[in-house]
Each structure stands twice: as structure tokens, then as C-alpha cells.
Amino acid sequence: MLKVGLTGGIGSGKSEVSRRLAARGAVVIDADRIAREVVEPGTEGLERIVALFGPEILREDGSLDRGKLGSIVFADSEKLASLNAIVHPLVAARVAELQSQADEDAIVVYDVPLLVENNLAPMYDVVIVVDAADETRVGRLVRLRGMTEADVRTRLAAQASREERLRAADIVVPNEGPLEELEGRVDALWADLAARAKA
């Protein structure tokens, strides 16, 4: 089993690379999706978050208002650390469960936004960083997700810097241009990973 850590800052295109690797046969374990699962209504995770931040972080239907919670924690590092202390162990347990279900010869890609911030690189055989300049990422998020530039910059500031991420990389996938360019890069990346898995 080849364990691949895949990361990239918000707006870098990491999720797009992740989807394309899955289409080529990778077993993708998406930390963000798992993080949403462990705080769904009725979970222990959501109960603990409400106990810490109050019921005002819930939507009318009882689900977590991630935008409201994000605006609280991304502006306060202590509150972010408290949230992470609840969510990360729950995510880690679910990741271990999914990993145990993968075939022995699988290429398992762990899509982990905060890989660098949480010093997780040593857990993987290979670390891939999807990279784009900060200005490119800001433009994408404003255009594609409708975020304000100020909100994007606050989130960028809460994440590792581009330089820190690149230092952790074994493989860098540049993603400044259109999606068509990304396809060829993912083909080359998949060939590289397949060779490493056989080595």
C-alpha cells in the first residue's frame, strides 16, 4: 500500500486533483468529507461543538452552520485549536477504519487540507502539494465560491504559507492555469505514483 498525502491551500485545486486521482483508481480518503460526517446532526462531534460554541452555530434544521463557525474560529486561534481538539481525533478514527478496508496493493490518497499545519507529512510515503499563487487562489475563491476577498485572505492567513507547504512536498503539481492543463499533470502524477507503488 502506498500512502500518499495530498494537500494544497484553499483554492489551489487540491480537490480537483483528488477527484482525478480517484478516477484513475486511487482509493481517496477525504479528510474534509470525513470532518463533515463526524459533525452531522446526532453525532457526538456536533454535541461537543454546540456545548463549546453555543446553539447559535446551528442552522434551523439542527445542522452545523459551517460558515458561522468558520467566521468565529478563523479569527481566533484558541477557538480554532479547541474545535480541532474535538474534530481531529474523530476524523483520525474514521480514517483508520477506511484505511483498513483498502487492498494491500492500493494507492491510498489522503486528501488532507491541514497536512502541513498539523505536521502530518511523516505519516505518508509521499506528500503531494497542489500549488497556485496566493493571488490566483484569491481570484478563484471570489469568482467560483462567491467569497469576499477579505474572508479569503483571513482563511489564507490561518493556513500554512505557500513556502511552508512547498518545503513539505515530495511532488509539486502546479495549478495556475485552466483545467485542461491539469489533466496532463495528473496523468504524469498517476504514472509516478504507480511506479512508486511497485518499487
N, C-alpha and C positions, 0 to 999 in steps of 0.2 A: 504494500500500500504506500503510495506516495502522498504525503500530506503537504498540501500547498496552501499557504496563507495568502489571500488576495485582499489588498487594501487600496485605498485612494481617498483623498479628501472629498467632501461633499461637492457634487457637481463635476467630478473627474471623469465619470463614465464607468466606474467600477461595476455597477450593476449590469450595464450593457455587456461588459466583458464576461461577467459571471454567467449571464444568460447564454452567451455564445459558446462558452466552455461546456455548459450543460448540454447544449445541442450536439456537441461533438462527443459526448459520452462521459464527461466528468460527473462525479457524484458531488453536488453542490450543497453545502451546509451553510445556510444564510443566517448569520447572527442577528441581523435586523429583524428578519421574519420571526425567528425564534423569540427575540425580545418582545415582539408584539404578542405572540402566543402566550407568553408567561404572564402577561398583564391583561388578558381578556377578562370580561366580567365573570365572576365566580371563582377566579383563581386566588391563591394565597398571595401572589405578587401584587395584584391590584389592591387587595385588602390592606397590605402593608404600606403601599404608596399612599392610599387615602388616609390611613392612620397618621402618616408623616406630614402630608401636604394639605389635608383637608378635602372635604367633598366638593369644593369649588373646581377641582381639576377634573370632575366628571362631566360628561355630556348628559343631556336629558335622558338618554336611553341607558345610562349606567356605565357606558364605556369610557375609557380614558380619553380625555381631550389632550392629545399629544402636543398640539400647538401651544395650548395654555401652559402645560407642564414645561415644555421646552423654553418658553419665554421666562419662566421662573428660574430654571436650573442653569441655563446657559449664561445668565447674568450673575450667577453666584456659585463660585467653585465649591464651597462647602456643601451647598444643597445638591449640586451635581454629584459630589462624592457620596452623599447619603443615598441618592437614588441608585447610583451604580452598585453600592453595597447590597441593595435589595435585589436588583435585576441580574447582576453578573453571575452569582452562584446558581441562580435558577437556569440561566442560559447555559452555563457550563455543564450542568447535569443533563440537560436535553441534548446538547452537542455530543456528549459521551455516549448517550443512548443511540443517537443516529449513526455515529461512527462505528459502533459495534455491529450495526446492520449491513455495513458496506462489505463487498467482496475483498478478499485479501490482496488481489492484484489491481484494485481500483485506484484511480487518480481522484483523490478526495480534495475538493477545493473548498476551503473555509473562507467565506465572504465575510470579512471582519473589518468594519469601518474603523474601529479604535485599536487596531493591532499594534501600532507604534506607541500610542498613548499609554496602553496597558502593558508594554514591554513583552508582547506575546511572540515575537519573532522566533525565539529558541524552541517553541513548540512545533515548528514546521520544518520540513525538509527543504523547502524553497519558499521564499517570500517574493510575491509579485506586487509591484506598485503601479497602478494606473495613474498616469501623471498628466496634468494640464496646468498651465499658468493660472495664478490666482484670478487675474482679470478675465480669463476665458471662463473659469468656473462661475464667477460672479455673474457674467453675462448670461450664461446658460440658465442659472437658477432664477434669475429675474424673468427671463424670457419663457422658460419652459414650466416653471413651477409657480410663477406669479409671486415670488417672494420679494420683499423690498430689499434694496441694496444694503440698507443698514442691518436688517435681520441676517442677510447672508454674511456680511462682514463680522457680525457678532459670533456666528457659528464657526466661521473660519478661524477666528481668534481663539475659540475654545478647543480647536483641534491642533494636532501636531503641525508644525510648519512644513512646507514643501521640502525644505532641505533635510529636516529630520526624517521624513518619510523616505526620501531618496537614499539616505545613508543606510536604511534598514533593508533596502531592496537587493535581491539577487538578480531579479529581472525587472526591467522598467518597460512598460507599454505606454508610449507617448500617445496622447489622445487630444490633440489640439484641433484636428480637422473634422471633416464630415464622417458619417458612419461607414461609408464605403471604404475609406482608408483603414478603418478599424478591422474590417473583415480579414484582410490580408495579414494584419499583425496578429490576429487571434489564430489564424491558420499556422503561422510560424511558431507561435507560443505553444499551441497544442502539440506540434511535432516535437518541440523541445521537451515538453513535459512527458510525452510518450517515451522518448529516448531515455530520459532520467528514470522513468518507472521501470524500464527493462534493465537498466545498468546494475 
